[in-house]
Amino acid sequence: MPESEIKRVLGLKEERVVVGYARVSSTTQKDDLERQKQLIHSYAKGYGEIQILSDVGSGLNENREGFLRLLEMVAEKSFKGNYCTRDRLTRFGFETLRKLFQAFGTAVEVINS
């Protein structure tokens, strides 16, 4: 039985936030980073609390602080959905990440791809 079903039967309410992820490659793109954050907020309206994680760095760099925090949050099952543009989360392996997130009960919503 899925964990979510057990919680439903026991009457436990899940309080999971929505997380957005924004990334740009360099500090000269700070304006684009802010536009991404605004876009995430506009798409995620009505879902309650929204937390935005962001990074300035290459999509090939797997040691980005916000990206690593996002993976930790997925493993902790601390949020229910992630909004991002496809190439902001990672340059390669996006579908693998999507499947991993889904295995932990977290949906990935690609916006403005």
N, C-alpha and C positions, 0 to 999 in steps of 0.2 A: 504494500500500500504506500503511495507517495506521502512524503512528509506533510505536504499541504493538506491532504485529505485527513490525515491524523489530527492535525491542528483544527480543521473544520469540525470534525466529530467531537473533539474535546472542547470546542467553543473558544479556542485561542485565536485571537485576532493578530494577524501579521502586520506589523508596522514597518514596512519597508519603503524607503524613499526611492525616488527616481534620480538617476545619475546621468549627467551629460558629460561628454568628453570632447574637448576641443584641443587642436594642436596646430601650430605653425612651425615652419622650419627655421626661421631666424627672427631675431629681435626687430628687424625692420618691418615685420609683418604684424606688429601688435594690433593695428587697426582691424586686420582680418580676424585675429583672435577674438576681439570684442564682438565682431559681427557674428562669428560662430556661436558665441555664448548667447547673444540675443536671439539667434535663430533657434537654439535649443530651448530657451525659455518659452518662445512663442509656440513651439510644437508640443511642449510638455505641460502647457497650461491645463489646469483642472486635475492634475494627478497628485496634488498635495505638495509635499516638500520636494524641492529640486536642488540637488547638489551638483555643482559644476567642477570637474577636475580638468586641468589643462596643463599643457607642456609647450615649451619652446625647444624644438629639436627635431632631428630627422625621424621619419617614420620607420627607418631601418634600425634605429637605436632602441633596443629592448630594455634599456636601463633608465628610461624616462620616469621621473618621480611620480607623476600623475598616473601614468600607465600602470606602473607597479602597484600603486594604491588601488586602482580599479580592479586589478586581478585579485588583490587581497580581499577586497569587498565582495567580489563574486564568490570566492571560497568561503567567506564568512556568511554568505547569504544575507547580506545586510541591505540589499536593495533589489527592487523588482524589475527594473528596466533601465536600459541604457540608450541614450540618444546620441548619435554621432553621424558624421559623414563618413562614408566608406573608407576613403584613403587617409582620414585623420587618425583612426585607431591604429592602423598598421598598413604598411605597404604591401606585405605578402601574408598569406595565411588567414585572411579575414574569415572565411567560412569555417576554418578550424576553430578560431576563437568563438564564433557564433555558436558552434556546437558545444564547446566547453561551457560557455555561459548558460546555454539551455539546460545542460546536465545539472547545473546548480540552481535551476529555477529562475534564471534571469533572461529576459528577452532583450534582443538588440534591435532597435529601430533605426534604420538608416534613413536619414533625412537629407534632402537637397543633394543627392548624388548625381 
